[in-house]
Each structure stands twice: as structure tokens, then as C-alpha cells.
């Protein structure tokens, strides 16, 4: 099924960010891996930003990142259960410091 735009459509059929996204990563045994986070309800979500400044404002200037397209990020996150994508969150909480809490 294809989506068509015309002058009578109130908004585009799909809301996707334009251009590559800035995706926070962490080091892992096989190289870098996209960081996954939890939503307020506990679901897993991939997080991306539309600029390195927005990423630094949310996660700090030392956060490593890579540029990925939205479909590429979804393809990486989906197999591990992160079907949601959050773009430009204003606040990202610190990783839990308690040994009883685990990161996503």
C-alpha cells in the first residue's frame, strides 16, 4: 500500500524525521551499540536526536554517537524488543546506580 500526498491532505501520511539522526551509543564487545532506554511505562525504546546539540543537552557532551537513518535504527532496535523510537526527548534520566536495577 502506498501513501499519496495531495493538496487536500492535512498532513503527511507518515511522520518521520528528515535526514540522518544522531543516535547515542555505548561500547560493547563487538564495537559500539545503540543505547536503548525505557519509557515511563517500562517499555524499551530507541532514542535519537535531530542534532548533536540536542543529544549533548540531554545526555551530556561526552556521550558518543553515530548517525543513522530512522529505518536503520529501527532495524537495529526491533530484534531486541525496542519497537518504539523516541526523537529529541527533552530529559533522559541517568542510568540507575543501584545494583538491583538494570538498564534496558
Secondary structure by P-SEA (a helix, b strand, c coil): cbbbbccccccccccccccccbbbbbbccccbbbbbbbcccbbbbbbbbccaaaaaaaccccbbbbbbcaaaaaaacccccccccccccccccccccccccccc
